[in-house]
């Protein structure tokens, strides 16, 4: 994978933690504490938080403290519809461009998902799921679309899917189906498997059936 700056790395870590629910909605994020915990100076933390504020992962005043914003229930269906559209596109482009080496990277990310599930570590499962999706989407090399998807993920209630205890294992099988379609050189099948995966998460998150 390409090298990233400290600022990008901090932003990536914080995004994963927010999506995984390691930071609860309404939690305040303190720059000094984050810098000490992550072993970096204040500067990359401050810059990362500004990036995350622009993406919607944090809100508030940087001088008074930034918080993880609460979700807006009335926006969830629209966000889901946008996820389907943009993630379908990123998957299609990524699958068309994928090389054997990048496919192995994706398999490694899926092994991390499986290990987290077997360990029963829900935070690790959620984090590994984030890495699997964005590992695939990044292969499309569409940075603007990827940015919009990051914004959508900041506003989506992923932790609601955990109301079903068997969801992590089903998620693993859905990821395996995506990988199998790629391995079989079935790009349209891989895209439809991704769409089915997103729809499954929506239904099991208690949002109702998707027509």
Residue frames relative to the residue before (quaternion, step in Angstrom):
aa qw qx qy qz dx dy dz
X 1.0000 0.0000 0.0000 0.0000 0.00 0.00 0.00
X 0.5813 -0.6055 0.4109 0.3560 3.57 -1.10 0.65
X 0.5402 -0.6081 0.4722 0.3398 3.56 -1.17 0.67
X 0.1548 -0.7829 0.5963 0.0870 3.56 -1.12 0.69
X 0.5584 -0.5977 0.4560 0.3505 3.57 -1.22 0.44
X 0.6625 -0.4821 0.3782 0.4309 3.58 -1.29 0.23
X 0.6242 0.5450 -0.3334 0.4496 3.56 1.01 -0.84
X 0.6747 0.4880 -0.2930 0.4699 3.59 0.89 -0.95
X 0.6443 0.5255 -0.3208 0.4536 3.57 1.01 -0.83
X 0.6488 0.5042 -0.3166 0.4739 3.60 0.93 -0.88
X 0.6515 0.5131 -0.3172 0.4601 3.59 0.91 -0.89
X 0.6475 0.5230 -0.3152 0.4559 3.57 0.98 -0.85
X 0.6493 0.5142 -0.3126 0.4650 3.59 0.94 -0.90
X 0.6971 0.4751 -0.2834 0.4561 3.58 0.84 -0.96
X 0.6014 0.5448 -0.3623 0.4585 3.61 1.02 -0.69
X 0.6708 0.5056 -0.2968 0.4542 3.55 0.87 -1.01
X 0.6688 0.5046 -0.3079 0.4509 3.58 0.93 -0.84
X 0.6570 0.5023 -0.3185 0.4633 3.57 0.99 -0.78
X 0.6637 0.4927 -0.3076 0.4713 3.59 0.90 -0.90
X 0.6945 0.4824 -0.2724 0.4591 3.58 0.97 -0.87
X 0.4912 -0.6806 0.4221 0.3426 3.58 1.22 -0.31
X 0.3541 0.7312 -0.5087 0.2850 3.58 1.21 0.33
X 0.7031 0.2472 -0.1887 0.6395 3.54 1.25 -0.58
X 0.3579 -0.7458 0.5224 0.2070 3.57 -0.70 1.05
X 0.5987 -0.5344 0.4479 0.3942 3.54 -1.25 0.42
X 0.7532 0.3155 -0.2708 0.5097 3.55 -0.77 1.09
X 0.5104 0.6408 -0.4253 0.3846 3.62 1.23 -0.20
X 0.3563 -0.7082 0.5673 0.2228 3.55 -1.12 0.73
X 0.2309 -0.7600 0.5948 0.1235 3.57 -1.02 0.86
X 0.1561 -0.8124 0.5602 0.0426 3.55 -0.58 1.21
X 0.5099 -0.7005 0.4137 0.2796 3.53 -0.69 1.17
X 0.6828 0.5009 -0.3034 0.4369 3.60 0.78 -0.99
X 0.6651 0.4997 -0.3079 0.4618 3.57 0.94 -0.87
X 0.6576 0.5056 -0.3115 0.4636 3.58 0.96 -0.83
X 0.6399 0.5291 -0.3263 0.4517 3.58 0.96 -0.86
X 0.6669 0.4949 -0.3026 0.4678 3.59 0.92 -0.89
X 0.6731 0.5078 -0.3001 0.4461 3.57 0.90 -0.90
X 0.7533 0.3969 -0.2061 0.4822 3.57 0.94 -0.92
X 0.4462 -0.7301 0.4275 0.2918 3.58 1.27 -0.08
X 0.5759 0.5408 -0.3983 0.4661 3.56 1.05 0.77
X 0.5983 -0.5454 0.4314 0.3980 3.55 -1.29 0.12
X 0.6925 -0.4669 0.3491 0.4250 3.55 -1.32 0.15
X 0.6138 0.6185 -0.3591 0.3343 3.60 0.95 -0.87
X 0.7167 0.4173 -0.3025 0.4699 3.67 0.66 -0.88
X 0.5966 0.5464 -0.3666 0.4595 3.59 1.15 -0.54
X 0.6525 0.5108 -0.3127 0.4644 3.57 0.90 -0.94
X 0.6817 0.4846 -0.2926 0.4635 3.60 0.87 -0.94
X 0.6363 0.5253 -0.3253 0.4619 3.58 1.03 -0.79
X 0.6598 0.5080 -0.3109 0.4582 3.59 0.95 -0.84
X 0.6180 0.5262 -0.3468 0.4700 3.58 1.07 -0.64
X 0.6240 0.5226 -0.3275 0.4799 3.58 1.06 -0.76
X 0.6878 0.4842 -0.2798 0.4628 3.55 0.90 -0.95
X 0.6005 0.5429 -0.3611 0.4629 3.58 1.12 -0.60
X 0.6568 0.5054 -0.3095 0.4662 3.59 0.97 -0.82
X 0.6989 0.4585 -0.2626 0.4820 3.59 1.12 -0.65
X 0.5538 -0.6397 0.3829 0.3707 3.59 1.23 -0.24
X 0.4784 0.6800 -0.4411 0.3378 3.60 1.24 0.09
X 0.7737 0.1111 -0.0821 0.6183 3.58 1.18 -0.53
X 0.1069 -0.7914 0.5989 0.0604 3.55 -1.23 0.44
X 0.5393 0.6194 -0.4604 0.3370 3.53 -1.28 0.25
X 0.6221 -0.5263 0.4350 0.3832 3.52 -1.33 -0.41
X 0.4636 -0.7045 0.4515 0.2913 3.64 -0.60 1.06
X 0.6813 0.4904 -0.2976 0.4547 3.62 1.07 -0.65
X 0.7368 0.3784 -0.2193 0.5156 3.60 1.17 -0.51
X 0.6563 -0.4934 0.3093 0.4797 3.55 1.27 -0.15
X 0.2607 -0.7610 0.5796 0.1306 3.52 -0.99 0.92
X 0.1652 -0.7907 0.5832 0.0861 3.56 -1.04 0.76
X 0.5071 -0.5748 0.5319 0.3598 3.53 -1.36 0.28
X 0.3457 -0.7898 0.4588 0.2151 3.63 -0.35 1.15
X 0.5249 -0.6008 0.5008 0.3356 3.52 -1.25 0.49
X 0.5118 -0.6391 0.4812 0.3131 3.55 -1.18 0.60
X 0.3289 -0.7136 0.5821 0.2092 3.56 -1.21 0.57
X 0.3948 -0.7715 0.4455 0.2244 3.57 -0.26 1.31
X 0.6719 0.5361 -0.3028 0.4117 3.57 0.95 -0.84
X 0.6765 0.4977 -0.2914 0.4580 3.59 1.23 -0.30
X 0.4872 0.7299 -0.4092 0.2498 3.56 1.25 -0.43
X 0.6654 0.5070 -0.3281 0.4389 3.61 0.87 -0.85
X 0.6434 0.5104 -0.3262 0.4680 3.59 0.97 -0.81
X 0.6445 0.5204 -0.3178 0.4614 3.57 0.98 -0.86
X 0.6296 0.5306 -0.3229 0.4666 3.57 1.00 -0.82
X 0.6596 0.5069 -0.3110 0.4597 3.60 0.88 -0.91
X 0.6602 0.4933 -0.3032 0.4784 3.58 1.00 -0.81
X 0.6015 0.5485 -0.3566 0.4584 3.58 1.06 -0.72
X 0.6504 0.5227 -0.3267 0.4439 3.57 0.83 -0.93
X 0.6851 0.5004 -0.2876 0.4444 3.57 0.85 -0.96
X 0.7582 0.4047 -0.2275 0.4579 3.58 0.70 -1.08
X 0.6806 0.4769 -0.3102 0.4617 3.60 0.96 -0.74
X 0.5567 0.5595 -0.3855 0.4780 3.57 1.19 -0.45
X 0.6780 0.4965 -0.2940 0.4555 3.58 0.89 -0.97
X 0.6710 0.4948 -0.3067 0.4592 3.59 0.87 -0.92
X 0.6391 0.5204 -0.3321 0.4587 3.58 0.98 -0.79
X 0.6549 0.5221 -0.3196 0.4432 3.58 0.89 -0.90
X 0.6876 0.4690 -0.2851 0.4754 3.58 0.90 -0.90
X 0.6521 0.5246 -0.3181 0.4454 3.58 0.94 -0.87
X 0.6653 0.5032 -0.3069 0.4581 3.59 0.90 -0.92
X 0.6496 0.5208 -0.3173 0.4539 3.59 1.03 -0.74
X 0.7396 0.4141 -0.2148 0.4851 3.58 1.14 -0.65
X 0.5003 0.7168 -0.4112 0.2585 3.56 1.19 -0.46
X 0.2399 -0.7514 0.6021 0.1233 3.55 -1.08 0.84
X 0.6748 -0.4796 0.3422 0.4443 3.62 -1.18 0.26
X 0.6501 0.5219 -0.3209 0.4495 3.60 0.99 -0.78
X 0.6846 0.4672 -0.2852 0.4813 3.57 0.94 -0.83
X 0.5978 0.5409 -0.3646 0.4659 3.56 1.12 -0.57
X 0.6335 0.5148 -0.3323 0.4725 3.59 1.02 -0.73
X 0.5996 0.5452 -0.3571 0.4644 3.61 1.07 -0.67
X 0.6627 0.5025 -0.2987 0.4681 3.55 0.97 -0.89
X 0.6266 0.5235 -0.3305 0.4734 3.59 1.04 -0.73
X 0.6277 0.5273 -0.3323 0.4664 3.59 1.03 -0.77
X 0.6441 0.5139 -0.3168 0.4698 3.60 0.99 -0.83
X 0.6540 0.4964 -0.3135 0.4771 3.59 1.03 -0.75
X 0.6067 0.5347 -0.3621 0.4635 3.61 1.07 -0.58
X 0.6093 0.5344 -0.3460 0.4728 3.58 1.11 -0.65
X 0.6110 0.5352 -0.3434 0.4715 3.59 1.05 -0.74
X 0.6797 0.4998 -0.2921 0.4505 3.57 0.84 -1.00
X 0.6546 0.5111 -0.3211 0.4552 3.61 0.92 -0.86
X 0.6524 0.5140 -0.3172 0.4578 3.59 0.97 -0.84
X 0.6405 0.5161 -0.3198 0.4702 3.59 1.02 -0.79
X 0.6728 0.4978 -0.2973 0.4596 3.56 0.91 -0.91
X 0.6711 0.4814 -0.2904 0.4833 3.58 1.14 -0.62
X 0.3903 -0.7394 0.4642 0.2925 3.58 1.26 -0.30
X 0.4511 0.6795 -0.4448 0.3701 3.58 1.22 0.55
X 0.2811 -0.8192 0.4749 0.1560 3.56 -0.03 1.31
X 0.6357 0.5175 -0.3414 0.4600 3.61 0.98 -0.78
X 0.6592 0.4995 -0.3066 0.4711 3.58 1.00 -0.82
X 0.6077 0.5444 -0.3528 0.4582 3.59 1.08 -0.69
X 0.6742 0.4970 -0.2955 0.4594 3.56 0.86 -0.97
X 0.6586 0.5110 -0.3063 0.4596 3.56 0.97 -0.89
X 0.6612 0.5004 -0.3066 0.4673 3.57 0.94 -0.89
X 0.6152 0.5425 -0.3432 0.4576 3.59 1.08 -0.68
X 0.6191 0.5318 -0.3350 0.4708 3.59 0.99 -0.82
X 0.6941 0.4895 -0.2812 0.4468 3.57 0.84 -1.00
X 0.6165 0.5365 -0.3497 0.4580 3.59 1.04 -0.70
X 0.6972 0.4797 -0.2889 0.4476 3.57 0.77 -1.02
X 0.7439 0.4059 -0.2473 0.4699 3.57 0.73 -1.00
X 0.5423 0.5790 -0.4040 0.4555 3.57 1.23 -0.33
X 0.6741 0.4685 -0.2839 0.4955 3.57 0.99 -0.85
X 0.6891 0.5023 -0.3012 0.4267 3.58 0.77 -1.00
X 0.6213 0.5574 -0.3435 0.4303 3.59 1.04 -0.74
X 0.6061 0.5818 -0.3517 0.4129 3.57 1.15 -0.59
X 0.5629 0.5913 -0.3899 0.4260 3.59 1.23 -0.25
X 0.2260 -0.8047 0.5092 0.2050 3.58 1.25 -0.50
X 0.4531 0.6139 -0.4886 0.4232 3.53 0.86 1.12
X 0.1685 -0.8606 0.4678 0.1100 3.60 0.42 1.21
X 0.6518 0.5130 -0.3408 0.4426 3.61 0.98 -0.68
X 0.6510 0.4905 -0.3130 0.4875 3.57 0.97 -0.83
X 0.6305 0.5350 -0.3263 0.4580 3.57 1.00 -0.82
X 0.6203 0.5383 -0.3325 0.4635 3.58 1.04 -0.78
X 0.6705 0.4944 -0.3085 0.4592 3.59 0.86 -0.90
X 0.6397 0.5125 -0.3316 0.4670 3.60 1.03 -0.73
X 0.6065 0.5349 -0.3554 0.4687 3.60 1.03 -0.70
X 0.6370 0.5232 -0.3258 0.4630 3.58 0.96 -0.86
X 0.6622 0.5061 -0.3093 0.4579 3.60 0.93 -0.87
X 0.6555 0.5123 -0.3219 0.4519 3.59 0.95 -0.82
X 0.6071 0.5647 -0.3643 0.4241 3.62 1.09 -0.58
X 0.7502 0.3917 -0.1881 0.4984 3.58 1.18 -0.58
X 0.6012 0.5931 -0.3408 0.4131 3.59 1.28 0.05
X 0.4138 -0.7499 0.4635 0.2272 3.64 -0.85 0.93
X 0.0747 -0.8489 0.5223 0.0301 3.58 0.50 1.17
X 0.6584 0.5377 -0.3322 0.4087 3.60 0.93 -0.81
X 0.5306 0.6293 -0.4142 0.3884 3.62 1.19 -0.30
X 0.5803 0.5984 -0.3716 0.4087 3.60 1.18 -0.51
X 0.6083 0.5901 -0.3505 0.3986 3.59 1.19 -0.48
X 0.4359 0.6709 -0.4791 0.3612 3.58 1.23 0.13
X 0.6861 0.3743 -0.2654 0.5646 3.58 1.26 -0.32
X 0.3641 -0.7758 0.4694 0.2125 3.59 -0.39 1.19
X 0.6870 0.4711 -0.2891 0.4717 3.56 1.14 -0.54
X 0.3938 0.7461 -0.4631 0.2718 3.61 1.27 0.04
X 0.6520 0.5236 -0.3638 0.4103 3.68 0.75 -0.80
X 0.6707 0.4813 -0.3143 0.4686 3.62 0.91 -0.82
X 0.6360 0.5086 -0.3356 0.4735 3.58 1.01 -0.74
X 0.6145 0.5450 -0.3361 0.4608 3.58 1.04 -0.78
X 0.6427 0.5219 -0.3297 0.4536 3.57 0.94 -0.87
X 0.6712 0.4908 -0.3065 0.4632 3.60 0.90 -0.87
X 0.6305 0.5275 -0.3317 0.4628 3.58 1.07 -0.70
X 0.6264 0.5071 -0.3311 0.4907 3.58 1.04 -0.74
X 0.6379 0.5332 -0.3273 0.4490 3.58 0.96 -0.89
X 0.6342 0.5325 -0.3280 0.4547 3.58 1.03 -0.78
X 0.6234 0.5251 -0.3367 0.4715 3.60 1.01 -0.79
X 0.6787 0.4892 -0.2895 0.4649 3.58 0.88 -0.97
X 0.6434 0.5256 -0.3326 0.4463 3.59 0.96 -0.80
X 0.6485 0.5098 -0.3222 0.4645 3.59 0.99 -0.78
X 0.6291 0.5158 -0.3362 0.4745 3.58 1.05 -0.73
X 0.6646 0.5147 -0.2984 0.4520 3.56 0.92 -0.96
X 0.6971 0.4549 -0.2630 0.4878 3.59 1.12 -0.69
X 0.4249 -0.7145 0.4513 0.3245 3.59 1.33 0.14
X 0.4431 0.6490 -0.4657 0.4070 3.53 0.95 1.06
X 0.1325 -0.8518 0.5004 0.0811 3.61 0.41 1.19
X 0.6634 0.4884 -0.3268 0.4633 3.60 0.90 -0.79
X 0.6269 0.5333 -0.3281 0.4636 3.56 1.09 -0.70
X 0.6358 0.5271 -0.3227 0.4623 3.57 1.05 -0.78
X 0.6429 0.5139 -0.3191 0.4697 3.56 1.01 -0.83
X 0.6806 0.4774 -0.2982 0.4691 3.59 0.87 -0.89
X 0.6127 0.5327 -0.3499 0.4673 3.60 1.11 -0.62
X 0.6347 0.5079 -0.3299 0.4800 3.59 1.06 -0.68
X 0.6405 0.5144 -0.3252 0.4684 3.58 0.94 -0.84
X 0.6509 0.5096 -0.3132 0.4675 3.59 0.95 -0.87
X 0.6257 0.5459 -0.3208 0.4556 3.57 1.08 -0.77
X 0.6733 0.4780 -0.2975 0.4793 3.60 0.88 -0.91
X 0.6500 0.5130 -0.3147 0.4640 3.59 0.98 -0.82
X 0.6325 0.5364 -0.3293 0.4514 3.56 1.01 -0.80
X 0.6497 0.5105 -0.3134 0.4680 3.58 0.97 -0.83
X 0.6235 0.5420 -0.3293 0.4572 3.56 1.06 -0.79
X 0.6835 0.4816 -0.2928 0.4638 3.58 0.83 -0.98
X 0.7320 0.4358 -0.2520 0.4592 3.57 0.84 -0.94
X 0.5871 0.5430 -0.3742 0.4695 3.56 1.29 -0.06
X 0.5605 -0.6425 0.3695 0.3696 3.56 1.28 0.16
X 0.4819 0.6933 -0.4222 0.3298 3.58 1.21 0.39
X 0.6215 -0.5605 0.3440 0.4258 3.56 1.24 0.07
X 0.6352 -0.5398 0.3951 0.3860 3.55 -1.30 0.23
X 0.3327 -0.7202 0.5753 0.1990 3.51 -1.15 0.74
X 0.3194 -0.7655 0.5298 0.1768 3.54 -0.73 1.03
